[in-house]
Amino acid sequence: MYKRIILSFCLFWGLVGQSVAEEEYEIRAVGVKFDPLFVVIEPGDRVSWTNMPAHLIETIDVMVPEGTDKILTEMGVDVSFVFDNEGVYVYKCTPHWGARMGGIILVGNPDNINGIIDAYFEEIKKDKSLLPAKGLLKKFRKHLEKEGLL
């Protein structure tokens, strides 16, 4: 009897843990901008990009957490991904990168967010093709300060 009560208790809490599963966030392509520009999520949350008829998503290799799989989607396809690794992810719409069409996802609460942003600025100095990310990162830092996340 005692073992059955413990098993029931564990099963109950297991089900509660699963019902508090991932959150879902939507980012819409609006013209040559993403809305919202920044998303703050927890590990395991899902992000979907919608309204993508002339757009795609590509993560910038040097501006994602180490060990993260590259995202490169097909043009015109609405997509959805679950983000498990904590960190700062910078992504772009490759065809509209010159118009600065990109966004940033903050997953979890990684150590030294300012240091991560500074490291991304250093990457921009090495590779001028990343220049559109400079303004994006500046706005992101201001956004985090305004939200009390820095």
C-alpha positions as CSV (number, residue, x, y, z in Angstrom):
1,M,0.0,0.0,0.0
2,Y,2.8,2.4,1.0
3,K,4.6,1.8,-2.3
4,R,1.4,2.4,-4.3
5,I,0.9,5.8,-2.6
6,I,4.5,6.8,-3.4
7,L,4.1,5.6,-7.0
8,S,0.8,7.6,-7.3
9,F,2.5,10.7,-5.9
10,C,5.4,10.4,-8.4
11,L,3.1,9.8,-11.3
12,F,1.0,12.8,-10.3
13,W,4.0,15.1,-10.2
14,G,5.4,13.6,-13.4
15,L,2.1,14.5,-15.1
16,V,2.1,18.0,-13.7
17,G,5.7,18.5,-14.9
18,Q,4.7,17.5,-18.4
19,S,1.6,19.7,-18.4
20,V,3.8,22.7,-17.6
21,A,5.6,21.9,-20.9
22,E,7.2,24.3,-23.3
23,E,5.8,27.8,-24.0
24,E,5.2,28.8,-27.6
25,Y,6.2,32.1,-29.2
26,E,5.4,33.5,-32.6
27,I,7.6,35.8,-34.7
28,R,6.0,37.3,-37.8
29,A,7.8,38.6,-40.9
30,V,6.3,42.0,-41.5
31,G,7.8,43.6,-44.6
32,V,11.6,43.3,-44.0
33,K,11.4,43.2,-40.2
34,F,10.6,40.5,-37.7
35,D,8.0,41.2,-35.0
36,P,8.9,41.0,-32.3
37,L,12.6,41.7,-32.9
38,F,13.6,40.1,-29.6
39,V,12.2,37.1,-27.8
40,V,13.2,36.0,-24.3
41,I,12.3,32.3,-23.6
42,E,13.2,29.4,-21.4
43,P,15.0,26.2,-22.5
44,G,12.5,23.9,-24.1
45,D,10.3,26.7,-25.4
46,R,9.2,26.7,-29.0
47,V,9.5,29.6,-31.4
48,S,7.6,29.8,-34.7
49,W,8.2,32.1,-37.6
50,T,5.1,32.9,-39.6
51,N,4.1,35.0,-42.6
52,M,7.3,34.0,-44.4
53,P,6.4,33.9,-48.1
54,A,9.5,35.8,-49.2
55,H,11.8,35.0,-46.2
56,L,13.9,32.4,-44.6
57,I,15.7,31.9,-41.2
58,E,19.4,31.4,-40.9
59,T,21.3,31.4,-37.7
60,I,24.7,33.2,-37.7
61,D,27.3,30.6,-36.9
62,V,29.5,32.8,-34.7
63,M,26.5,34.3,-32.9
64,V,24.8,31.2,-31.3
65,P,25.8,29.1,-28.3
66,E,28.6,26.7,-28.9
67,G,27.4,23.3,-29.9
68,T,24.1,24.6,-31.4
69,D,22.9,23.1,-34.6
70,K,22.7,25.5,-37.5
71,I,19.2,26.6,-38.7
72,L,18.8,27.3,-42.4
73,T,15.2,27.1,-43.6
74,E,13.7,27.1,-47.1
75,M,12.5,30.3,-48.6
76,G,8.8,30.9,-48.0
77,V,8.2,28.2,-45.4
78,D,6.7,28.9,-41.9
79,V,8.9,27.1,-39.4
80,S,9.1,26.2,-35.8
81,F,12.0,25.2,-33.5
82,V,12.5,24.2,-29.9
83,F,15.5,25.9,-28.2
84,D,17.2,23.8,-25.6
85,N,20.6,25.4,-25.2
86,E,20.9,28.5,-23.0
87,G,22.4,31.5,-24.7
88,V,22.0,34.3,-27.2
89,Y,20.9,33.3,-30.8
90,V,21.2,35.9,-33.6
91,Y,19.4,35.0,-36.8
92,K,18.7,36.6,-40.2
93,C,16.7,36.5,-43.3
94,T,19.6,36.0,-45.7
95,P,18.0,37.7,-48.7
96,H,17.1,40.8,-46.7
97,W,20.2,40.9,-44.5
98,G,21.3,44.1,-46.2
99,A,18.0,45.7,-45.0
100,R,19.0,44.5,-41.5
101,M,16.3,41.8,-41.3
102,G,17.3,39.8,-38.3
103,G,16.3,39.1,-34.7
104,I,17.7,37.8,-31.5
105,I,16.4,35.1,-29.1
106,L,17.6,34.9,-25.5
107,V,17.2,31.4,-24.1
108,G,17.3,31.1,-20.3
109,N,19.7,33.1,-18.2
110,P,23.2,32.5,-19.5
111,D,26.2,33.7,-17.5
112,N,27.6,37.1,-18.6
113,I,25.1,38.2,-21.3
114,N,27.1,41.4,-21.7
115,G,30.2,39.4,-22.4
116,I,28.3,37.3,-25.0
117,I,27.1,40.5,-26.7
118,D,30.7,42.0,-26.6
119,A,32.1,38.8,-28.2
120,Y,29.5,39.1,-31.0
121,F,30.7,42.7,-31.6
122,E,34.2,41.3,-31.9
123,E,33.1,38.9,-34.5
124,I,31.6,41.8,-36.5
125,K,35.1,43.5,-36.5
126,K,36.5,40.3,-38.0
127,D,33.8,39.8,-40.7
128,K,32.2,42.8,-42.2
129,S,29.4,40.7,-43.7
130,L,28.0,40.6,-40.1
131,L,27.8,44.4,-39.9
132,P,23.9,44.5,-40.0
133,A,24.0,42.7,-36.7
134,K,25.7,45.6,-35.0
135,G,22.6,47.8,-34.7
136,L,20.6,44.7,-33.8
137,L,22.9,43.9,-30.9
138,K,22.9,47.5,-29.7
139,K,19.1,47.6,-29.6
140,F,19.1,44.2,-27.9
141,R,21.3,45.4,-25.1
142,K,19.1,48.4,-24.6
143,H,16.0,46.2,-24.6
144,L,17.5,43.9,-21.9
145,E,18.5,46.9,-19.8
146,K,14.9,48.3,-20.1
147,E,13.4,45.0,-19.1
148,G,15.8,44.7,-16.1
149,L,17.5,41.6,-17.6
150,L,21.0,43.1,-17.5
